[in-house]
Amino acid sequence: METGFELGFASLSNEVADRSLAVEGSLPDWLAGALVRNGPATFEVGGDRVEHWFDGLAMLHRFAFGGREDAVRYTNRSLRSDTYREAMRDGEIDGQFATGGGGYLRRIRRLLFDEPTDNCNVHVARVGDALVAMTEVPRYVGVNPETLDTLGEFAFADALTGHLSCAHVLPDPHRGETVGLLTTFGRPSEYTLYRLPDGSRSRERIGSVATGDPAYLHSFGLTERFVVLTEHPFVTTPASFLLPGRDTFVDHYDWKPEHGTRFHVLDRETGERIATATADPWFVFHHANAFEADGELVVDLVAYPNADVVDGLYLSEASDWFEHGRDGHLRRFRVQLDGQAVGSETLYEGCELPRIARGDRTREYRYVYAQGAADRDGNHVAKVDVTTGESRRWEEPGVFVEEPVFVRAPDAERPSDRGVVLATALNTDEGRTDLLVLDGETLDERARAPLPHAVPFGFHGRYFPEW
């Protein structure tokens, strides 16, 4: 494993509170909220190392912008979840995505009697006035949005349940609600879509889709009128969780390309399934955006030819995967509401973690910002104009950038790219992480704020203008 990869998967225990960061360059005076990021940071407990990137214990990072050219304040805290406290007490991390199956009988006990992990290391969301850390099971942990102190289990004020929870909930600023997804195993299994009105803690069921072999769903698409559930063929048979021979959660999923990838379209108001259309088999982690145009649905996402990327992110395989594995490509799918077969085209090769301006969600848009695919010496930030096909990139030798978050200037109208791109970046030459502030139009570097330590490779974050 190269030095950069080693540093990106090294545990971080150092925590700082409201640390002022020296800013090289200048920030726009309108940037006055906070970027909060989530991801794994503890990979070893009791002398044992987790097996998969997705299984590290969660840490949150907050970058607060003070409305001045030289003001960034940084806080980071490990999430004190039940899983974290038990790991520190018992000296082992158990029951994660691809680590610590614990044997057949122990798995049965956990499935039937125990709570799933609350190691919420994937994403963050605002629910009412609360900041909530999320993962891929329906357990949520509340966090103080300023100090990042763990506040304990977060409970919604409704009766919706499921075995899995999509950590990519989609806030829709145009309709004042957030849309989410739960998966329930059974005969048949079911995907349940819900809405959460802004300011509420009570989710409302939109509709559901029954399925025989539920897929591993990490995200979905949303237009003004429809939810687009992209059911790729990385699937499980729920009964397999009761059988010996497969120890971890992801062991129970298999790639079945003969299923193809199905796009289920549900009406956001009635919950009625409007169409199901099938495409070639693709594996999908992340959607960029979806919108309605000329009587069809346009769905932009990062697609892989198969699910090998899941195995490629085992820590023992990561270096080889990042250097030789099949990269994800930003692709555009056009879904007809009469259920015709779905075609697609490539918009950009070699990227992940696509982001757009918050105000562009569910609408026809122009710009995607994404993390470029890694090579031996780093990766890049990509900016893709999905209208013209033109692209730009920012890169620097020895630097591995993470998810880029575009913040549009408050006086800029859609679909302007006037604003800034916020991205944390592992600087392997300096042995630390930097916060980058790039110009949204040119990707030129406007500012950089070095952190006091190296942050392990993380997952997702949001910019909160109010915090």
N, C-alpha and C positions, 0 to 999 in steps of 0.2 A: 504494500500500500504506500502510495507516495505521501510526502510530508503533508500536503494540503488535505488529503483525505484523512490522514491520521488525526490531524488537528480538528477536523470537522466532526469526528466521532469520538473525541476525548471528553470525558466528563467535566462539568463545570460545577464547582461547589461554592465559589466566591459569590457573595451577594453584596450589592451596594444599594443605598437608598438616596434618592434625589441628588445624585452626583452631577455636578456641573461639568459638561464636556466642552473642551476647547474646540471651537469651530474654525476650520480653515475655509475661508471664503465667506459668503453672506447668504442669509436666508431671506425669503420674501416676508415683509412685515405682516402679511395677512395669514401666515401659517401659525396658528395659535392653539391648535388642539393637541392630541396625543396619538401616536402610533403605538398600539399594543400588539406584541407578537407572542406566539406560543410555539412550543416545540420540545423535544426531548433534550435533557441535559445530564441525567445520571444514567450511565450505562453499566456501571459495576456496583454491586452490593455484596458484601460478605465474601469477596474474592472471586465471585462469579460475574461473568459479563453476559448481558442480554444477547440474544442471537440476531435480532432484527432491528433495523433503524427505528421502526414504528413503536418499539417496546421500551425505549428509554423513559425515565420518569420526567414528568412535565416541569418546565420552567417558563415563567412569563417575563417579558421584557417590555418596559414602557419608556418611550421617548417623548418627552413633553416639550412643546415649542412655545416660547413665551411671548411671541409677537415682536421680538427684537432680532436684529441681524445676527447677534452672537449668542443666542440663548437656546441651548438644548440641555435638558436635565434628564438623567438616566436612572432607572430603578430596575432591578431584577430580583425575582424571588422564586424559589422552588415552590411548586404547588403542594401544600401540606394536605394531600388527599388521604383517605383511609389506606389506599394502596401504598402511598409513600411511607406513612407511619408504620404500617405492618412490615414493609421491606426493611426499614431502619431497625425495627425491633427484632425481626426474625432472621435478618441477614440474607434474604433472598427476595427476588422479584418473581412473582408467580402469576399465572393466568392471564397472559397478555396475547397480543396478536399472533406472534410466532415463537414465543419463548415460554418455557416452564409449564408444559402440559400437566406434569405431576402424576401421570399414570391414569389408567382407565377408571378405576374406582373413584379416585379423587375427582376426575373430570365429571363423572356422573353426579357426585355429591354437589359439585359446584353448579352444574346445570339445573338440578332439581331444587336445591335448597339455598344456595348462596347468592349474594348480590354479585353482579358482574363488576369488573374493575372500574374504579373511578379515576384512573390515571388519565385525566383529560388533557392530553398533550397535542391536540390537533388544531383547534381553532378557538376563537372568542366571539361572543355576541353580546349585544345589549338587549336586555329584557326588562322593560319598564325603566327603572333607575338603576338596575343591577348590571354588573359585568359578570358574565358567565363563561367559564371555561368548558369546552366540549370535546368529546371524543366520539367513537363510533358505536357506543352502546348508550342506552338512555339513562345515564347518570350524569349529573351536571354539578359543577362546583362553583359557588359564588366567590367573587374576588372583589376586594376594595379597589375601585378604579384608579385611585391615586397612589396608594401605598403598595398595592398588589398583595396585601395580606389575605390569606385564605379565610373565608367566612363560613365554610362548611357546605354541606349538601344543599343544593338549590332544588326546590320543588315547584313545578307548574301547578296552577290552580284548576286542574282539569283531570279527567279520568283516562286520557289517551295513554295507551301502553304499546310496547313492542319489544322485540328482542334486540334489534339493532336500530341505531339512530344515525341519520346522515349528518355528519358534522358540518357540512356546507349548507347551512340555512341561507335563504336569499332574502335580504331586506329589499322591499320594493318601495322606494321613496315616493313614487307616483300614486300609489294606492294606500300608503300608510300602514303597511303590514309586512310581516316576514312569513315566507313560505318554507316549510320543512317536510321531512320524509321519515317515516318509521317503517321498519320491516318486521313482520310477525311470522314466525315459523308455525306451520300447522298443516292440515289437510283440507283445503290447499293452504299454502302460505299466502301472505298478502302484503302489498305495499300500500301504506296509508299516507296520504298527503294532507297537510293541515296548514292553516293560516294562524298567525299570531298578530292581532291588531297592535299597533304601536301604543305603548303605555300599559298594555295588559300583560297578565301572567297566565291567561287562560287561552289555550289553543282551541281552534275550531276545526273540526274535520271537514275537508273538502270532498274527498272521494277516495276510492281504493281500486287496486288492480290485483286480481287473483293470479297466482303463479304456482306451477308445480315444482320448479327448481329455481328458488330465489337466487338472484345474482348479488354479488358484492357491489353495492352502489355507494359511491363516495360523493357524488354530486348529481345535479340534474339541471334542466333548462327551464326558463320562465319567460313567457311573453306577456303582453298586456292582457290577453284573454285566456291563455292556456298554460298548463304545466306540461312540460315535455320530459317524460321519464325514459331515460336511455338505458335499456336493459341489455347489457352486453352478455356474452356467453361464458363468463367466469362464474360458475354456479355451484350450488350445493344441494344435496338432498338432506333435509333436516334430520331424518332418521340416522344419518351417518354419525351424528354427534353421540349416539348411544352405543356405537360399535367400537370394539377395540382396534388398535392399530394406527390411529391417527391422534397425535397428542395435542396439537395446538389448534387454535381457531382456524387459521388459514389452511391447515392441512386438509380441511374438509371441503375445500373448493377445488373444482376441476375446470379446465378449459375445454369447452365443447363447441367448436366452431360450427358444427352442423346446425346449431340453433340460429346462427346469424345474430345480428344486433337489432333489437326491436325498439322502435320509438313509439311509446304509448302517449297519446295526447288527450288530456283531460281538461274540460271546461272549468275555469277557476270559480265560477259562480255556482254551477249546478253539480259539479263533480262527475258529470257524465263523460264516459270515454268516447271521444269524438272519432278517433282513428287509432289503428296500430299499423305501422309500416315497418318493413324489414330492410336492413342493409347488410352488406358483407360483414363478417365477424371482425369487430374491433374491440380492444380493451380500452377503457376510459377511466381515468382518475378525475379530470377536471374539465368543466365547461367554462367557456369564456363568456358567451352571451347567446340569447335567442331572441328572435323578433318575427313579426308577421310582415310579409311583403308579397303583393301580387297574388293573393290567394294561397300562399304556401308559407310554411314555417322554415325560417333559416336558423340552423343550430350550429354554432361554432364551438369546437371542443378540441382538446388534445387527444389524439388517438394513437394507439400502438397496434401492430399487427397481431399480437397475442398477449398473454398475461405473463410472459417471462420476466417482465420488469419487477413483479412482486418477489420472485426468488432472487433477482439481481440485487435487491436491497437488503438481503442478509448481510451482516457486517463482514462476514468472511468472503463475500462475493462482490462487495460494493466497488472496490477499486477496479476490478476487471470489468464490471458492468458499466461504470461510468466511462471507461476507456473504449470498450468494444461492444457494449450492448446496443440494441435497437432503440434509437431515440424516438420520442414522441413527436408527432407533427401536428401543427395547428391545421385542422381540416374544417371545411364548410359542408354541412349536410342540408339538403333541401327536402323537407317532409311534406308530401301532399296529403291533404285531409281526406282524400278518397282511398288512402291506404296503398297506393302504388309503391313499388320498390323504390328505395332511397339511393340516390347516387351521392357522390362527394367529390371534392377537389381539395388539393393542398394549398394552403395559404402561406405557410412558413414551415421550413424543415428544421427540426432539432430544437425543441423547446418544451417547457413545462410551466406550471403555476401561472396561467394567464390571468391578467387583471384588466379591468376597464374602469372608466370613471363611474362613480356611483350613480350619477344622474342618467347614464346611458343604458342602465339595466332595463331589459324588456323592450327597448326601442332600437330602431335602426341606428347604427352607430358607425364609427370610422376607425378608431384606434384601439389596438390591443398592446399591452405591455406584458412581457413574459421573461422568464428565466431561460437563458439560452443553455443548450446542452453543454456538458462539461467535457473537457479534454484533459490531457496530462497537466497542463499549466494553468487551468482556470476555466471560466465560462464567461458569459456576457449577459447584458440586458438587451432584449430585443424590443423594438417598437415596430409594429406592423400596421400599415394602412390597409385595411381590408377592402377598401373601395378601389384603390389603384394598384395594390399588390406591392407597392414600394415598402422598403424596410430600412431601419437604421439600427445601429448597435453601439453599445458602450462596452469597452473591455479594457482590462489592464493585466499584464502578466502577473501570475501568482495570486490573483484575486478570484474568489468564488462568490458570486453574488447570489442572494436568495430572492424570494418572491418580491417583485417590484410593485409598489402600491402607488397608483397615480392619484394625485389630489389636484382637482381642477381649481384654478383661481376663481374666487367667488364672483367676480364680475365678468367671467367668460361664459358665453352661451354655448349650448350644444351645437355641433360636435367638436368644439374647439379642443386643441391639445395644449392650450396655454395653462400652465400650472407646473407642478414639480412631481418627480418620481422619487419616492422614498424606498431605499433598499439597504438592508444590512448586507455586509460583504466581509467574508473571511479573508484577511490579508495575511497570507502565509509567510511572506518575507518578513513582516513585522511581528508575527506571532500574536495577532490580535484581530478583533472585528472592528470595522469602521461602519458608521452610518453614512450612506451616500445620499446626497440631494442632487438630483439631475434635472436639467431643464426638460420639461415635457415636450417641447417642440423639437429640440435639436439633440437631446440626450447629452449635451455638454455638462460637465460637472460644475455645479454652482457652489457646492459646499461639501465638506467632509468633517465628521466628528469622530475621532478615534475613541474607542471604548477602553476601559482599564483591563480587559481580558479578552480571550478568544471565546466566542459563543459557538457551541456545536451547531451543526446544520439543523435548521428548524423547519417548520411547516408554514403556518399561515398567521396573518394578522389583519387588523382593521385600523383605519384612521378614524378617530372620533373627534369631530370638531368641537364638541361640547366638553370634553375632558382634557 
